[in-house]
Amino acid sequence: MHAVDLQPLYLSIKLAALTSMLLLVICIPLAWWLVQQKPTRQALINALCALPLVLPPTVIGFYLLLLMSPGGWLGQLNAALGLEPLSFSFRGLVLASMVYSLPFALQPLQSAFSQVNKAYLEAAACMGANAVQRFIYIVLPLARNGIYSALILSFAHTMGEFGVVLMIGGNIDSETRVLSIAIYDHVEALEYTQAALLSTLMLVFSLLILSLLYLSNGRKAHKMGSL
Amino acid sequence: MVFIRAHAISWLTGLARSVSTYVSSYISQRASTIVSLFVFSILSTTSLAKDNDQQNNTNNNGPLTNGSDFNIAVASNFKACYEKLAEAYSQQHNLAPQQIKASYASSGQLAAMISRGAPFAIFLSADQKRAQQLIQRDLADAQNGFIYAVGQLVLWAPKLEQKPGPAWLKEHGTHAIKRLSLANPKHAPYGLAAEQSLKQLGLYGELQDKLVFGQNVAQSLQFVASGAADMGFIAYAQWLELDSEQRGQYWLVPADLHSAIQQQAIEIKAWANNTSNDFFRFLKQKQAQQIVRNCGYLSDIY
């Protein structure tokens, strides 16, 4: 029996962490902007951002592969910027994971922001706070639960990502061979022991991370006096 | 009493609804490829049962012994050739096309499904290893199996001006190729053959960083077709399936550079019936082997 390679685990963790962080950076301003739009515009953009929820991951991966290849516009933009090719690279995976997990980061943020009481913002405006200050010191702390949910959900969702990575990864060791692909590889090669080992590892690790995140979320919420 | 029963029913419906929502969202977001394969095998099982009831099957020797329908598991690289064989057989024997139902997947997945009771009468594997595995589990007879096709490997370079033969690879390979795709050598026979060929030519070391692995030889083709990879190793049978504009330059890898890609066919004892026996025999005959050769494989028998 070949020894179990743990490199895919580290790669998965790296991908999930990077994706969820970048998604938070992009989705927090996006969600705040969306929540302030008129309902029709909000509905249209919501529908667009929720597409990765209903599309099969293999379809997302298929179109991303076409876009990232030298003929597609993502690939051409990349080449124009002088960067390494996107397909079959870790950067390409991060981009694809961000598209794939976008609704999981955006929707909790949107619901948290929409629950922020306008009265606090108006009071702060009366006291002289500008838009940025109101956002940082009032909106973000009040929406803390939503931010944690977005982080947890996008992290967990990216850890389990399979279809998209299968289509655009190229299964390159220590670059795009994430944990789900490695498990699938072991099953295909009839190495069921290694597959079971990696699966258990993934299960235990995911459970640990999620419990820690939910615990910290729960404690902070309790301090604020909510249920 | 009536109140308690109504309450219980509404609670049960609520529970069923929440469970089904959870299950459906879980399934749609995770491992859709694998689950869709299982759903396919379940659907083929139920449709097979329905057809069986419509036939006058009064035999008690087994589910399909005297039935004239059967399921066949075909390795995905053989799909096009199998369809030609099935057509020839159906015309000869006056069968309706829906009487033989084919499922296409990688040999590993098919072998795993068959070893767990999937109702396939015949298994056309892409290699010998998976078929041997099922023989070892006593699901098929060793003496019944035979090599129905020998695969040929091709290095396909649609955007290249010259033939990507060994001379070109040795001279220009390192700087001209950005990405070279092949099937995963760990579990795909064409990928293993590609890796062996590169090692035999002494090019594996310098090209190793440029290699991209598809899950199977079909994905290797897709990487090249989409332009993500500059060139890739595919099956000769697949290259013949391409349109003339898509074809471009290619190099047919000589068979002595890799171990033979022997694709073995076996009959699964539990699900075999008269028609499947007949089709199995048909695959060994000259006409079938001629079709196999025309599709781009070599014949082990003739």
Interface residues (C-beta under 8 A of the other chain):
Chain A: L53 V54 P56 P57 T58 L65 L66 M68 S69 P70 G71 G72 P85 S87 F88 H157 G160 F162 G163 L166 I168 G170 N171 I172 Y184 D185 V187 E188 A189 L190
Chain B: S28 Q29 R30 A31 S32 T33 I34 S106 G108 Q109 A111 A112 K129 Q133 K178 R179 S181 N184 K186 H187 L211 V212 F213 G214 Q215 Q222 F223 S226 G227 A228 A229
